[in-house]
Amino acid sequence: MMTNLKKLAVVLLLTPILAACSDAPSSNTVEGLIESQYEQASSMVDNAVASAGNDEMANAMSGMLSGMMPKLEDVSDVNCDSADGKNTYRCTAQITQNIGGNSSTNTTNFLVYKVNDEWVLGN
């Protein structure tokens, strides 16, 4: 009888620990990853434009690139489920972005991985 109680106690103690280790990323975490990706893309375009110079052609290209770059407006309805790999989650989210003055909302699918205790966005 005592052995069964010890086994039960171990199972009860380990269950929350194992569940915490396998938790999907929070909605806020996923939203932050998506926002960071948009910010990084915008920064890359800004750097490319800055290095292009300040002549008429560079200014025209700058305006064209700025109009084509999507601007993130909103991320909502984030849902993540465990995928095949360890610390891998298949997620969906409603992403609203504005391109050239036109706003649209689409459901997007992507992977989120935990690498070195940090969440990263995948394809």
KADARA-V835554 format. One record per helix or strand of 3 or more residues. SS is the DSSP state (alpha for helix, beta for strand). FROM is the first residue (numbers start at 0). TO is the last residue. If there is no record, write none. Layout:
BEGIN
ss & from & to
SS & FROM & TO
SS & FROM & TO
END
This chain:
BEGIN
ss & from & to
alpha & 1 & 20
alpha & 26 & 50
alpha & 55 & 67
beta & 70 & 81
beta & 87 & 98
beta & 101 & 114
beta & 117 & 120
END
